[in-house]
């Protein structure tokens, strides 16, 4: 959870093709959502572009990774929270919610790091 110095490095560019294949432009190889999940866990920064339009679709792909984890039984996001999040899109408070969530996760990561240090 704690951000690594690799997160601040230039992000790896991943291209997503119409056939849903993901291509790592640094390694010149196709990758899976599991590979991207491992990159996130390892603190490797990446961005995902639609190969045809060059539009940044990183958030969409990260959401797919979360959905995949949720479907495997790693339920971190309660139904009530997800419903509130969907409602936030409708209410137009997405940008404020995004800022709040980023700050909350940063505080959580710092707290987690402190707890781990105290346990050692």
C-alpha positions in Angstrom: 0.0 0.0 0.0 2.8 2.4 0.7 4.0 4.2 -2.3 7.4 3.3 -3.6 10.0 5.4 -5.3 9.2 3.4 -8.5 5.8 5.1 -8.5 7.4 8.4 -9.2 9.5 7.1 -12.1 8.3 7.6 -15.7 5.3 5.3 -16.1 5.3 2.4 -18.4 3.0 2.9 -21.3 0.5 0.0 -21.9 -1.6 0.0 -25.0 -5.0 -1.6 -25.0 -6.2 -2.9 -28.4 -9.7 -3.4 -29.7 -9.4 -7.2 -29.1 -8.8 -6.3 -25.4 -5.2 -7.3 -25.5 -2.8 -5.2 -23.4 0.7 -4.4 -24.8 3.6 -3.3 -22.7 5.6 -0.9 -24.9 8.7 -1.1 -22.8 9.1 -4.9 -22.8 7.4 -5.2 -26.3 5.2 -8.0 -24.9 1.5 -8.6 -24.2 0.4 -8.5 -20.6 -2.7 -9.5 -18.6 -4.7 -7.8 -15.9 -2.9 -10.1 -13.5 0.5 -8.8 -14.7 -0.8 -5.2 -14.2 -2.0 -6.1 -10.8 1.5 -7.4 -9.9 3.0 -4.2 -11.2 0.7 -2.2 -8.9 1.7 -4.4 -5.9 5.4 -3.9 -6.9 5.0 -0.1 -7.0 5.6 0.1 -10.8 3.8 3.0 -12.4 2.0 2.6 -15.7 -0.6 4.3 -17.8 -2.9 2.6 -20.3 -3.8 4.2 -23.6 -6.4 3.0 -26.0 -4.3 2.0 -29.0 -6.7 3.5 -31.6 -7.7 6.8 -30.0 -4.6 7.3 -27.7 -7.1 8.2 -24.9 -5.9 7.5 -21.3 -8.0 4.6 -20.0 -5.9 3.9 -16.9 -8.7 4.4 -14.5 -11.0 2.0 -16.4 -8.3 -0.7 -16.4 -7.5 -0.3 -12.7 -11.2 -0.6 -12.0 -11.2 -3.8 -14.0 -8.4 -5.1 -11.8 -10.5 -4.2 -8.7 -13.6 -5.9 -10.1 -11.6 -9.0 -10.8 -10.3 -9.1 -7.2 -13.8 -8.5 -5.9 -15.1 -11.4 -8.0 -12.4 -13.7 -6.6 -13.9 -13.1 -3.1 -11.5 -10.4 -1.9 -14.4 -8.2 -1.0 -12.9 -4.9 0.2 -15.6 -2.6 -1.2 -18.9 -3.0 0.7 -22.1 -2.8 -1.4 -23.3 0.3 0.5 -20.0 2.1 -0.4 -20.3 1.1 -4.1 -23.9 2.3 -4.2 -22.8 5.7 -2.7 -20.0 5.9 -5.2 -22.4 5.3 -8.2 -24.7 7.9 -6.7 -21.8 10.4 -6.5 -21.4 10.1 -10.3 -25.0 11.0 -10.8 -24.8 13.9 -8.3 -21.7 15.4 -10.1 -19.4 15.2 -7.1 -16.9 12.8 -8.7 -14.0 15.2 -8.7 -14.4 16.1 -5.0 -14.9 12.4 -4.1 -11.7 11.5 -6.1 -9.7 14.0 -4.1 -11.1 12.8 -0.8 -10.4 9.2 -1.7 -6.8 9.9 -2.7 -6.2 11.8 0.5 -7.9 9.1 2.6 -5.7 6.3 1.0 -2.6 8.4 1.6 -3.5 8.7 5.3 -4.3 5.0 5.5 -1.0 4.0 3.8 0.9 6.2 6.2 -0.9 4.7 9.2 -0.3 1.2 7.9 3.4 1.9 7.5 3.6 3.3 11.0 1.8 0.2 12.4 4.2 -2.1 10.5 7.2 -0.3 11.9 5.9 -0.5 15.4 5.3 -4.2 15.1 8.9 -4.7 14.0 
